[in-house]
């Protein structure tokens, strides 16, 4: 094993298969890592699958900062956590390479460009969204959103609903949230319990979990953090470090929450947003689409921070920006802060609310990685919670379908007219077919529909 002091030396030996030995890569400095994570935050389009693929290509194939096995080991852990797995994976690798600050920098830069861009787009939306041209753009983006959410349900359902038991759970969750208005956390809890019980009585129905983001094992050459690289001191698990990191993380959460409660009051917009999005952050199993129904129930129906139409518009904006899709919560915070201003300046209130929402949404992800990654690295075992996760994923499919149907009802049957909106129905169908059959990317679909919406508005056809 080459040491870090000799990593730049050229190989002179030939392995048994007559291929030249590949030189060991240089250990990246924190400055180099900083610029890479910033670039990744600016180009991380394509949802979690695309973002993870970018990291795999860059960090495993090209830069060789981490081996294939260690990359997948980290990904397996991130997949079972609530929260955006791609952002957590970036935090994990940043931590492994450059300790705690490396993880904070990697995870923070993964969302920073999206945060700034979404606040800018939210401001433009609130200031100019009433203009006919902007209204035309947003009209067809709503149809695109319905197609995207339905396609997400189709994609997850195809992967997850492998047998009749899981399909029944999906159907039950759909009925529970639409007919019984059962809260999303209750549905997730019941599904997890069904999975745990089912694992004991009918394991074949619940235990077969499909692999996520599988990649073929290739020989990439030696990596900075290779399979046999000795574990760095900071990556060794200890209960003392675990307790210290957990204490600091909870202290940060509690300190900011107390400041908001004391300064503005517990019933204030900011305190309620902080508490609500903390709960949302702990329920995002299955990705952003899984937590959207919960955010919708709270932000739109209960607190009324924004309207259904605004929620759909925010989802469209979130799809067009880099970073995890759960960043749509930044839009929710911005709009809620603007409409329910607790300050003299609505813009300042909106920015403050967006920052509060983003902080409390992502803080748990950092805590999960910083306290759990040392255990994963020290044991190198795969954590398996297959049965409850399978049942939860099945329930999530039903909830996502319910969300799509709710959005579709409001768009296809507007209150302002007694006639159904057949044009919106047509474009939603076209959008779904484009995603499903022709594999059109989400960004291209929204861009295309937005352009056509503007053209239809300028021709006075909508």
VEXDREN-2710 file (C-alpha; in Angstrom, 1 decimal):
% VEXDREN-2710
k/r/px/py/pz
1/UNK/0.0/0.0/0.0
2/UNK/1.5/3.3/-1.1
3/UNK/1.7/6.0/1.6
4/UNK/0.4/9.5/1.0
5/UNK/3.9/10.8/0.6
6/UNK/4.5/8.5/-2.4
7/UNK/1.1/8.6/-4.1
8/UNK/2.4/10.6/-7.0
9/UNK/5.2/8.2/-7.9
10/UNK/4.7/6.4/-11.3
11/UNK/4.3/2.7/-11.2
12/UNK/7.1/0.6/-12.6
13/UNK/5.9/-2.9/-12.0
14/UNK/3.5/-5.0/-14.2
15/UNK/0.7/-7.1/-12.6
16/UNK/0.2/-10.7/-13.6
17/UNK/-2.3/-9.8/-16.4
18/UNK/0.3/-7.7/-18.1
19/UNK/-1.5/-4.4/-17.6
20/UNK/0.5/-1.5/-16.3
21/UNK/-0.1/-0.7/-12.6
22/UNK/-2.2/2.4/-12.1
23/UNK/-0.5/5.1/-10.0
24/UNK/-2.0/5.9/-6.6
25/UNK/-3.9/9.2/-6.6
26/UNK/-2.8/12.1/-4.5
27/UNK/-4.8/12.8/-1.3
28/UNK/-7.0/15.8/-2.0
29/UNK/-6.5/18.9/0.1
30/UNK/-9.5/20.5/1.8
31/UNK/-9.3/23.4/-0.7
32/UNK/-9.6/20.9/-3.6
33/UNK/-12.5/19.2/-2.0
34/UNK/-14.2/22.6/-1.3
35/UNK/-14.1/23.5/-5.0
36/UNK/-15.3/20.1/-6.1
37/UNK/-18.3/20.1/-3.7
38/UNK/-19.2/23.6/-4.8
39/UNK/-19.1/22.5/-8.4
40/UNK/-21.3/19.5/-7.6
41/UNK/-23.8/21.7/-5.9
42/UNK/-24.1/23.7/-9.1
43/UNK/-24.5/20.8/-11.5
44/UNK/-26.4/18.2/-9.4
45/UNK/-29.5/18.0/-11.5
46/UNK/-31.4/14.8/-12.2
47/UNK/-32.7/13.8/-8.8
48/UNK/-31.0/11.4/-6.4
49/UNK/-30.2/8.8/-9.1
50/UNK/-28.5/11.4/-11.3
51/UNK/-26.7/13.1/-8.4
52/UNK/-25.4/9.7/-7.1
53/UNK/-24.3/8.8/-10.6
54/UNK/-22.4/12.1/-10.9
55/UNK/-20.6/11.4/-7.6
56/UNK/-19.8/7.8/-8.6
57/UNK/-18.3/8.9/-11.9
58/UNK/-16.3/11.7/-10.4
59/UNK/-15.1/10.2/-7.1
60/UNK/-14.8/6.5/-8.0
61/UNK/-14.0/6.5/-11.7
62/UNK/-12.2/9.8/-12.3
63/UNK/-10.6/11.2/-9.2
64/UNK/-10.5/7.9/-7.3
65/UNK/-11.0/9.5/-4.0
66/UNK/-12.9/6.5/-2.7
67/UNK/-13.2/2.8/-3.8
68/UNK/-16.3/1.2/-5.3
69/UNK/-16.9/-0.9/-2.2
70/UNK/-16.6/2.0/0.3
71/UNK/-18.8/4.2/-1.9
72/UNK/-21.6/1.6/-2.0
73/UNK/-21.1/0.9/1.7
74/UNK/-21.7/4.6/2.4
75/UNK/-24.7/4.6/0.0
76/UNK/-26.3/1.6/1.7
77/UNK/-26.3/3.5/5.0
78/UNK/-27.7/6.7/3.5
79/UNK/-30.5/4.7/1.8
80/UNK/-32.0/3.7/5.1
81/UNK/-31.9/7.2/6.6
82/UNK/-34.7/9.7/6.5
83/UNK/-33.6/12.6/4.3
84/UNK/-32.0/13.2/0.9
85/UNK/-29.7/10.3/0.3
86/UNK/-27.5/12.1/-2.3
87/UNK/-26.8/15.0/0.0
88/UNK/-26.1/12.6/2.9
89/UNK/-23.7/10.6/0.7
90/UNK/-21.8/13.8/-0.1
91/UNK/-21.6/14.6/3.6
92/UNK/-20.4/11.1/4.4
93/UNK/-17.6/11.1/1.8
94/UNK/-16.6/14.7/2.8
95/UNK/-16.5/13.5/6.4
96/UNK/-14.5/10.4/5.6
97/UNK/-11.9/12.5/3.6
98/UNK/-11.6/15.6/5.8
99/UNK/-13.3/14.9/9.2
100/UNK/-16.2/16.8/10.5
101/UNK/-15.6/20.1/8.7
102/UNK/-15.2/18.1/5.5
103/UNK/-18.6/16.6/5.9
104/UNK/-20.2/20.0/6.8
105/UNK/-18.6/21.6/3.8
106/UNK/-19.6/18.8/1.4
107/UNK/-23.2/18.6/2.6
108/UNK/-23.6/22.4/2.9
109/UNK/-22.2/23.2/-0.6
110/UNK/-24.5/20.5/-2.0
111/UNK/-27.5/22.6/-1.1
112/UNK/-26.2/26.2/-1.0
113/UNK/-26.5/26.9/-4.8
114/UNK/-30.1/25.5/-4.8
115/UNK/-31.0/27.6/-1.7
116/UNK/-29.8/30.9/-3.2
117/UNK/-31.4/30.2/-6.6
118/UNK/-34.7/29.1/-5.1
119/UNK/-34.9/32.2/-3.0
120/UNK/-34.3/34.3/-6.1
121/UNK/-36.9/32.4/-8.1
122/UNK/-39.4/32.6/-5.2
123/UNK/-39.0/36.4/-5.1
124/UNK/-39.5/36.7/-8.9
125/UNK/-42.6/34.4/-8.6
126/UNK/-44.2/36.5/-5.8
127/UNK/-43.4/39.8/-7.5
128/UNK/-44.3/39.0/-11.1
129/UNK/-46.3/35.8/-11.0
130/UNK/-49.5/37.7/-11.6
131/UNK/-48.4/38.9/-15.0
132/UNK/-50.1/37.1/-17.9
133/UNK/-46.8/35.9/-19.4
134/UNK/-45.7/34.4/-16.1
135/UNK/-49.2/32.9/-15.6
136/UNK/-48.9/31.3/-19.0
137/UNK/-45.6/29.8/-18.2
138/UNK/-46.9/28.4/-14.9
139/UNK/-50.1/27.1/-16.4
140/UNK/-48.4/24.2/-18.3
141/UNK/-45.8/23.7/-15.6
142/UNK/-48.6/22.6/-13.4
143/UNK/-49.5/19.9/-16.0
144/UNK/-45.9/18.9/-16.0
145/UNK/-45.9/18.6/-12.2
146/UNK/-48.8/16.2/-12.3
147/UNK/-47.0/14.1/-14.9
148/UNK/-43.8/14.1/-12.9
149/UNK/-45.5/13.1/-9.6
150/UNK/-47.5/10.3/-11.4
151/UNK/-44.3/9.1/-13.0
152/UNK/-42.5/9.1/-9.7
153/UNK/-45.3/6.9/-8.3
154/UNK/-45.0/4.6/-11.3
155/UNK/-41.2/4.4/-11.1
156/UNK/-41.2/3.7/-7.3
157/UNK/-44.2/1.3/-7.6
158/UNK/-42.6/-0.7/-10.4
159/UNK/-39.5/-1.3/-8.2
160/UNK/-41.2/-1.7/-4.9
161/UNK/-44.6/-3.4/-5.4
162/UNK/-43.2/-6.9/-6.1
163/UNK/-46.1/-8.9/-4.7
164/UNK/-49.8/-8.7/-3.7
165/UNK/-49.1/-7.9/-0.1
166/UNK/-47.1/-4.8/-0.9
167/UNK/-49.7/-3.7/-3.5
168/UNK/-52.4/-4.0/-0.9
169/UNK/-50.4/-1.8/1.5
170/UNK/-50.1/0.8/-1.3
171/UNK/-53.8/0.7/-2.0
172/UNK/-54.6/0.9/1.7
173/UNK/-52.4/4.0/2.2
174/UNK/-54.1/5.6/-0.8
175/UNK/-57.5/5.1/0.7
176/UNK/-56.4/6.0/4.2
177/UNK/-55.0/9.4/3.1
178/UNK/-57.8/10.3/0.6
179/UNK/-60.9/8.9/2.4
180/UNK/-59.9/8.9/6.0
181/UNK/-57.5/11.9/5.9
182/UNK/-55.1/9.8/8.0
183/UNK/-51.9/11.8/8.8
184/UNK/-48.9/10.8/6.8
185/UNK/-46.7/9.9/9.9
186/UNK/-49.5/7.5/11.1
187/UNK/-49.5/5.8/7.7
188/UNK/-45.7/5.4/7.8
189/UNK/-45.8/4.1/11.3
190/UNK/-48.5/1.5/10.6
191/UNK/-46.8/0.4/7.4
192/UNK/-43.5/-0.1/9.3
193/UNK/-45.3/-2.1/12.0
194/UNK/-46.9/-4.3/9.3
195/UNK/-43.5/-4.9/7.7
196/UNK/-42.0/-5.9/11.1
197/UNK/-44.8/-8.3/11.9
198/UNK/-45.0/-9.6/8.3
199/UNK/-41.2/-10.4/8.4
200/UNK/-41.9/-12.9/11.2
201/UNK/-45.0/-14.6/9.8
202/UNK/-44.5/-14.2/6.0
203/UNK/-40.9/-13.2/5.4
204/UNK/-41.0/-14.0/1.7
205/UNK/-43.5/-11.2/1.1
206/UNK/-41.6/-8.5/2.9
207/UNK/-37.8/-9.3/3.0
208/UNK/-36.8/-9.2/-0.6
209/UNK/-35.6/-5.7/-1.1
210/UNK/-34.5/-4.5/-4.5
211/UNK/-31.1/-3.0/-4.7
212/UNK/-30.8/0.7/-5.2
213/UNK/-28.2/2.3/-7.5
214/UNK/-26.4/-1.0/-8.2
215/UNK/-23.2/-0.6/-10.2
216/UNK/-21.0/-3.3/-11.7
217/UNK/-17.7/-3.8/-10.1
218/UNK/-15.0/-2.4/-12.2
219/UNK/-11.3/-2.1/-11.6
220/UNK/-10.8/1.6/-11.2
221/UNK/-7.3/1.4/-9.9
222/UNK/-6.2/2.3/-6.3
223/UNK/-8.2/4.9/-4.5
224/UNK/-7.2/7.4/-1.8
225/UNK/-9.7/5.7/0.5
226/UNK/-9.3/2.1/-0.9
227/UNK/-10.8/-1.1/0.4
228/UNK/-7.7/-1.9/2.5
229/UNK/-6.8/1.7/3.4
230/UNK/-6.4/1.8/7.3
231/UNK/-9.4/3.5/9.0
232/UNK/-8.5/7.1/9.8
233/UNK/-8.5/7.9/13.5
234/UNK/-11.6/10.2/13.2
235/UNK/-13.6/7.4/11.5
236/UNK/-13.2/4.9/14.4
237/UNK/-16.4/4.4/16.3
238/UNK/-16.5/5.3/20.0
239/UNK/-19.4/5.9/22.3
240/UNK/-17.7/9.1/23.6
241/UNK/-17.6/10.6/20.1
242/UNK/-21.1/9.4/19.3
243/UNK/-22.4/11.1/22.5
244/UNK/-20.5/14.3/21.9
245/UNK/-21.6/14.7/18.3
246/UNK/-25.2/13.9/19.2
247/UNK/-25.1/16.4/22.1
248/UNK/-23.7/19.1/19.9
249/UNK/-26.3/18.4/17.2
250/UNK/-29.2/18.4/19.5
251/UNK/-27.9/21.5/21.2
252/UNK/-27.7/23.4/17.9
253/UNK/-31.2/22.4/17.1
254/UNK/-32.5/23.3/20.5
255/UNK/-30.6/26.6/20.7
256/UNK/-32.0/27.9/17.4
257/UNK/-35.5/26.8/18.3
258/UNK/-35.3/28.5/21.7
259/UNK/-34.0/31.7/20.1
260/UNK/-36.9/31.7/17.7
261/UNK/-39.5/30.9/20.4
262/UNK/-38.1/33.6/22.8
263/UNK/-37.7/36.3/20.2
264/UNK/-40.9/35.8/18.2
265/UNK/-43.0/33.5/20.5
266/UNK/-43.8/29.8/20.2
267/UNK/-46.9/30.4/18.1
268/UNK/-45.0/32.6/15.7
269/UNK/-44.5/31.7/12.0
270/UNK/-40.8/30.9/12.5
271/UNK/-41.1/28.7/15.6
272/UNK/-44.0/26.7/14.0
273/UNK/-42.0/26.3/10.8
274/UNK/-38.9/25.1/12.8
275/UNK/-40.9/22.5/14.7
276/UNK/-42.9/21.3/11.7
277/UNK/-40.0/20.9/9.3
278/UNK/-38.0/19.1/12.0
279/UNK/-40.7/16.5/12.0
280/UNK/-40.8/16.5/8.2
281/UNK/-37.0/15.9/8.1
282/UNK/-37.4/12.8/10.3
283/UNK/-40.1/11.4/8.0
284/UNK/-38.5/11.7/4.5
285/UNK/-38.0/7.9/4.0
286/UNK/-38.3/7.2/0.3
287/UNK/-37.2/10.6/-1.0
288/UNK/-38.7/14.0/-1.4
289/UNK/-41.9/12.7/-3.1
290/UNK/-42.6/10.7/0.0
291/UNK/-42.6/13.7/2.3
292/UNK/-44.4/16.0/0.0
293/UNK/-47.9/14.8/1.1
294/UNK/-46.9/15.5/4.7
295/UNK/-45.6/18.9/3.8
296/UNK/-48.8/19.6/1.9
297/UNK/-51.0/18.5/4.8
298/UNK/-49.2/20.8/7.1
299/UNK/-48.1/23.8/5.1
300/UNK/-51.2/24.1/2.9
301/UNK/-54.1/22.5/4.7
302/UNK/-53.3/23.0/8.4
303/UNK/-51.1/26.2/8.7
304/UNK/-52.2/27.7/5.3
305/UNK/-48.8/29.2/4.7
306/UNK/-49.4/28.9/0.9
307/UNK/-52.1/27.7/-1.5
308/UNK/-52.4/24.4/-3.4
309/UNK/-51.5/26.3/-6.6
310/UNK/-48.4/27.9/-5.0
311/UNK/-47.3/24.4/-3.8
312/UNK/-47.6/23.1/-7.3
313/UNK/-45.7/26.1/-8.7
314/UNK/-43.0/25.6/-6.0
315/UNK/-42.6/21.9/-7.0
316/UNK/-42.0/23.0/-10.6
317/UNK/-39.4/25.5/-9.6
318/UNK/-37.7/22.9/-7.3
319/UNK/-37.5/20.5/-10.3
320/UNK/-35.6/23.1/-12.3
321/UNK/-32.9/23.8/-9.8
322/UNK/-29.8/21.7/-8.8
323/UNK/-29.7/20.0/-5.4
324/UNK/-32.2/17.6/-3.7
325/UNK/-35.9/18.0/-4.6
326/UNK/-36.7/18.4/-0.9
327/UNK/-35.3/21.9/-1.4
328/UNK/-38.9/22.8/-2.4
329/UNK/-39.3/23.4/1.3
330/UNK/-37.2/26.6/0.8
331/UNK/-39.9/27.8/-1.5
332/UNK/-42.6/26.9/1.1
333/UNK/-40.7/28.9/3.7
334/UNK/-40.2/31.9/1.5
335/UNK/-43.8/32.1/0.4
336/UNK/-45.0/31.5/3.9
337/UNK/-42.7/34.2/5.3
338/UNK/-43.8/36.6/2.6
339/UNK/-47.5/36.1/3.1
340/UNK/-47.4/35.9/6.9
341/UNK/-44.7/38.5/7.5
342/UNK/-43.6/38.7/11.1
343/UNK/-41.3/41.7/10.2
344/UNK/-41.9/45.1/8.7
345/UNK/-40.2/44.1/5.4
346/UNK/-41.9/41.1/3.7
347/UNK/-38.8/40.2/1.8
348/UNK/-36.7/40.1/5.0
349/UNK/-39.4/37.9/6.6
350/UNK/-39.4/35.6/3.6
351/UNK/-35.7/35.2/3.6
352/UNK/-35.6/34.5/7.3
353/UNK/-38.4/31.9/7.0
354/UNK/-36.7/30.2/4.0
355/UNK/-33.4/30.0/6.0
356/UNK/-35.2/28.6/9.1
357/UNK/-37.0/26.0/7.1
358/UNK/-33.8/24.9/5.3
359/UNK/-31.8/24.7/8.5
360/UNK/-34.3/22.5/10.3
361/UNK/-34.9/20.3/7.3
362/UNK/-31.2/19.5/6.8
363/UNK/-29.8/19.5/10.3
364/UNK/-31.0/16.0/11.1
365/UNK/-29.2/14.7/8.0
366/UNK/-25.8/16.1/9.2
367/UNK/-26.4/14.6/12.6
368/UNK/-27.3/11.1/11.2
369/UNK/-24.1/11.0/9.2
370/UNK/-21.7/12.4/11.8
371/UNK/-22.9/10.0/14.5
372/UNK/-23.6/6.9/12.3
373/UNK/-20.8/7.0/9.7
374/UNK/-18.1/5.9/12.2
375/UNK/-20.1/2.9/13.1
376/UNK/-20.6/2.0/9.5
377/UNK/-16.9/2.4/8.7
378/UNK/-15.8/0.5/11.8
379/UNK/-18.1/-2.5/11.2
380/UNK/-18.3/-2.5/7.4
381/UNK/-21.6/-4.5/7.7
382/UNK/-24.6/-3.7/5.7
383/UNK/-27.5/-2.5/7.8
384/UNK/-30.7/-4.4/6.9
385/UNK/-34.1/-3.1/7.7
386/UNK/-35.6/-4.7/4.6
387/UNK/-39.1/-5.7/5.9
388/UNK/-40.3/-2.5/7.4
389/UNK/-38.6/-0.4/4.7
390/UNK/-40.4/-2.5/2.0
391/UNK/-43.7/-1.9/3.7
392/UNK/-43.0/1.8/4.1
393/UNK/-42.0/2.2/0.5
394/UNK/-45.2/0.5/-0.6
395/UNK/-47.2/2.9/1.6
396/UNK/-45.3/5.8/0.1
397/UNK/-46.4/4.7/-3.4
398/UNK/-50.0/5.0/-2.4
399/UNK/-49.5/8.4/-0.8
400/UNK/-47.7/9.8/-3.8
401/UNK/-50.6/8.7/-6.1
402/UNK/-53.0/10.4/-3.7
403/UNK/-50.9/13.6/-4.0
404/UNK/-50.9/13.5/-7.8
405/UNK/-54.7/12.9/-7.8
406/UNK/-55.2/15.9/-5.4
407/UNK/-53.1/18.1/-7.6
408/UNK/-54.9/16.9/-10.8
409/UNK/-58.3/17.5/-9.3
410/UNK/-57.5/21.2/-8.6
411/UNK/-56.0/21.7/-12.0
412/UNK/-58.5/19.7/-14.1
413/UNK/-61.6/21.0/-12.4
414/UNK/-60.9/24.6/-11.4
415/UNK/-63.3/26.4/-9.1
416/UNK/-63.4/29.4/-11.3
417/UNK/-65.3/27.5/-14.1
418/UNK/-67.8/24.7/-14.3
419/UNK/-66.0/23.2/-17.3
420/UNK/-63.2/20.7/-16.9
421/UNK/-59.8/21.9/-18.2
422/UNK/-59.3/19.4/-21.1
423/UNK/-56.1/21.2/-22.2
424/UNK/-54.4/20.6/-18.9
425/UNK/-55.5/17.0/-19.0
426/UNK/-54.1/16.5/-22.4
427/UNK/-50.7/18.0/-21.5
428/UNK/-50.5/16.0/-18.3
429/UNK/-51.0/12.9/-20.3
430/UNK/-48.4/14.0/-22.9
431/UNK/-46.0/14.8/-20.1
432/UNK/-46.4/11.4/-18.5
433/UNK/-45.9/9.6/-21.8
434/UNK/-42.8/11.7/-22.5
435/UNK/-41.2/10.7/-19.2
436/UNK/-42.3/7.1/-19.4
437/UNK/-41.9/6.1/-23.0
438/UNK/-39.4/8.6/-24.3
439/UNK/-37.3/9.0/-21.1
440/UNK/-37.4/12.8/-21.4
441/UNK/-35.6/14.4/-18.5
442/UNK/-37.7/16.3/-15.9
443/UNK/-35.8/19.6/-16.6
444/UNK/-36.5/19.3/-20.4
445/UNK/-40.1/18.5/-19.8
446/UNK/-40.7/21.6/-17.6
447/UNK/-38.7/23.8/-19.9
448/UNK/-40.6/22.6/-22.9
449/UNK/-44.0/23.0/-21.2
450/UNK/-43.1/26.4/-19.8
451/UNK/-42.1/27.6/-23.3
452/UNK/-45.3/26.3/-24.8
453/UNK/-47.4/27.8/-22.0
454/UNK/-45.8/31.2/-22.8
455/UNK/-46.5/30.8/-26.5
456/UNK/-50.2/29.8/-25.9
457/UNK/-50.6/32.9/-23.6
458/UNK/-49.1/35.2/-26.2
459/UNK/-51.5/33.8/-28.8
460/UNK/-54.3/34.3/-26.4
461/UNK/-55.2/30.6/-26.5
462/UNK/-55.3/30.2/-22.7
END
